Each structure stands twice: as C-alpha cells, then as structure tokens.
Amino acid sequence: MAGDFKPGYDSLVELLTTWPEISGDWLLMGRGPMLRPGVEMPLMSGNIMAPQPKALFRGVGSDQPHMVTVNQLGKPNTVMVSVTAQAGYSRAYNQEQFLQDMKPYHVPGFSGKSRAFEVAGDSMYPTYKHHDIVICTRVDRWDLLKPDESYVLVTAENVLLKRLVAPITDRDGTIELHSDNTGQYRVHTMPVADLLELWMVRGFVSTSAPGRPDSASERLREVIEELGHNYHEVMRFLSHSARGTPELRGPLLEVS
C-alpha cells in the first residue's frame, strides 16, 4: 500500500550524495535541523550568487567572503575570467553582479571556490603559454600555501600569474614574484597589503598540444630532483649565472 512505502538503501544513499548538506538524522528519523551544522542552504534560482560562510583565520589570509555562481541544481560553477575582463575583475573581484555576468562553466573535480583565468604574455613560458587557461582554487590561508607552485594574485590594479617560493607570513611584508621565463624577467616584489585574492593553479587548458619531450632535459630534471634540489631554482641560478640578471621587460601584468 502507498502508505507503507519506504525508500530503499540505494535511494537514500543517492539522496544524501546529491544533497550532502541535508542531515541524515533529519531525513531518516526526523530528528534535529534539516541541514547539517554549519551549512547554509544555497540560493537556487539559476546562475545566481551564493555567499560562502566567512572563515575564522588564525594565520595570514583573506578575510573576504567568497562569492560563487551556482547552476539550476545548486551545484557550484567555475567562473571564467578572460583577458578582456581582467581589468574589471581586479576592481570588482568579489561583486555579485560582476561575477554573475562572467561565463560560468562546470569543471569536474573543481568546487565553487574555483576560477579560470586566461594567460596573457610570456613571463611564465614555457610552463604556460599565451592564451592558455589556468584553473585555480582559492587559497584562504596564505601562510600555508605550497612553495614553488603557480598562483594567480589579484590586486586592485593587476591580475598576475607567478610562482611563489615561500608562504606569506607577514601582512606588513613583501612577496617575491618569480617568473618561469627567467631569461627575460627578473624576480619582482610587491607588498602583501596589496594582495586581495590568491588562487593556486590546479590545472590548465592549453591552446597547443605538447610536442615530443626532450629526453635530455627530462633526465636533467630527474637527476636534479633525485639529488634533493628544486629544478626551477637550479635552472634560474644557471640562467642568471650565464646571462646576468636581466632587466624586467614590459609591464608587470604579463599573465592576467
């Protein structure tokens, strides 16, 4: 009879997997609130903005609430910030209407704390080329960032793609910005106080397929890393030793 019908185990698992914010106690036994503790119900009317809860930081990081776009099912999108939109993004990086006007995508494996930025310039060549797209996740704790990874840094003036070699531990200090194209770009510094957002590159989409790897270069990298050294630091030292420290060519906004 209809009144005796109960959903099966597989159906319950599917429900809780699809809507992980729902409390299992509430769904199965009717006890407590509908949502799990600390979860806020996302807004559900199309590609609108859902503010994420403000985190409490003990270290150095951003204290800005994070805005995301969600689709019709409430699933977070990845917002694509093109080169042409980056000047506006640096000024309105967390404004609801500006992000709502950006092109949203669903990228498997990335949560709502993600952005995609289009690469401009050659300061990070050969790692990233002009018009590549880097897919990033937001870094809330700057003092816990992973050294020697690529990051997108957002300031009030620029959107930069650089390699950071050390965590950010002092709000009154400076950040070293390293380029992979060490033959043309020297290390630059900027005040930590200028940093608004920090995004760690987790993947990228290239506009060109890679060619056959240089076996000698690959073996050199393996040997350097087997000896416990950082490959990029060694190559940067060798490049500077051979050519001298080059002057910074072009504007700071090489990759936006």
Residue pairs with C-beta under 8 A, 6 or more apart in sequence:
7 15
12 27
12 28
15 22
15 27
16 22
16 24
16 27
20 36
21 35
21 36
21 39
21 41
21 42
22 34
22 35
22 36
23 32
23 33
23 34
23 35
23 36
25 31
25 32
26 32
26 33
26 34
26 35
35 41
38 53
40 53
42 50
42 70
42 74
43 49
43 50
43 70
43 74
44 70
44 72
44 74
46 71
46 72
47 69
47 70
47 71
47 77
47 100
47 104
48 69
48 70
48 100
49 67
49 68
49 69
49 96
49 99
49 100
50 67
50 68
50 69
50 70
50 74
50 76
50 112
51 65
51 66
51 67
52 65
52 66
52 67
52 68
52 112
52 113
53 65
54 63
54 65
55 61
55 63
55 140
57 63
57 140
57 141
59 141
59 142
59 143
59 144
59 169
60 141
60 142
60 143
60 168
60 169
60 170
60 171
60 192
61 139
61 140
61 141
61 142
61 143
62 140
62 142
62 196
62 197
62 198
64 94
64 196
64 197
65 94
66 94
66 113
66 138
67 94
67 95
67 96
67 99
68 76
68 77
68 79
68 112
68 113
69 76
69 77
69 79
69 99
69 100
69 102
69 104
69 112
70 76
70 77
70 112
71 77
71 104
71 106
75 106
76 111
76 112
76 113
76 114
77 104
77 105
77 106
77 112
78 104
78 105
78 106
78 107
78 110
78 114
78 115
78 116
78 135
79 99
79 102
79 103
79 104
79 105
79 114
79 115
79 116
80 102
80 103
80 104
80 105
80 115
80 116
80 118
80 133
81 89
81 102
81 115
81 116
81 117
81 118
81 159
82 103
82 118
83 118
83 120
83 256
85 102
86 117
86 118
86 120
86 159
86 256
88 98
89 98
89 154
89 159
90 154
90 155
90 156
90 157
90 158
90 159
90 196
91 156
92 98
93 154
93 196
93 197
94 197
105 116
107 114
107 116
107 135
109 203
110 135
110 137
110 202
111 137
113 137
113 138
114 135
114 136
114 137
114 138
114 202
115 135
115 136
115 138
115 152
115 199
116 133
116 134
116 135
116 136
117 133
117 134
117 136
117 152
117 159
117 161
117 199
117 256
118 131
118 132
118 133
118 256
119 128
119 129
119 130
119 131
119 132
119 133
119 134
119 161
119 204
119 255
119 256
120 130
120 131
120 253
120 254
120 255
120 256
121 130
121 250
121 253
121 254
121 255
121 256
122 129
122 130
122 181
122 184
122 254
123 161
123 162
123 179
123 180
123 181
123 184
123 185
123 254
123 255
124 150
124 161
124 162
124 163
124 179
124 180
124 181
124 254
124 255
125 180
125 181
126 180
126 181
127 150
127 180
128 134
128 150
128 161
128 180
128 204
128 255
129 206
129 207
129 208
131 207
132 204
132 205
132 206
132 207
133 204
133 205
134 150
134 152
134 161
134 201
134 203
134 204
135 201
135 202
135 203
135 204
135 205
136 151
136 152
136 199
136 200
136 201
136 202
137 199
137 200
137 202
138 197
138 198
138 199
138 200
139 145
139 151
139 198
139 199
139 200
142 167
142 168
142 192
142 195
142 198
143 167
143 168
143 169
144 167
145 151
145 164
145 167
145 168
145 198
145 200
146 200
147 164
147 165
147 166
147 167
148 163
148 164
148 165
148 230
148 232
148 233
149 163
149 164
149 200
149 201
150 161
150 162
150 163
150 200
150 201
151 161
151 162
151 163
151 164
151 198
151 199
151 200
151 201
152 159
152 160
152 161
152 197
152 198
152 199
152 201
153 159
153 160
153 161
153 162
153 175
153 177
153 190
153 195
153 197
153 198
153 199
154 160
154 195
154 196
154 197
154 198
154 199
155 190
155 194
155 195
155 196
156 194
156 196
157 194
158 252
158 253
158 256
159 253
159 256
160 177
160 252
160 253
160 254
160 255
160 256
161 201
161 254
161 255
161 256
162 177
162 178
162 179
162 188
162 255
163 177
163 178
163 179
163 180
163 232
164 175
164 176
164 177
164 178
165 176
165 178
165 233
166 176
168 175
168 192
168 195
168 198
170 192
171 192
171 193
172 192
172 193
173 191
173 192
174 189
174 190
174 191
174 192
175 189
175 190
175 191
175 192
175 195
176 187
176 188
176 189
177 187
177 188
177 189
177 190
178 187
178 232
178 236
179 185
179 186
179 187
179 254
180 232
182 235
182 236
182 239
182 240
183 239
183 243
183 246
184 246
184 249
185 246
185 248
185 249
185 254
186 245
186 246
186 247
186 248
188 248
188 252
221 231
224 230
224 231
224 234
225 231
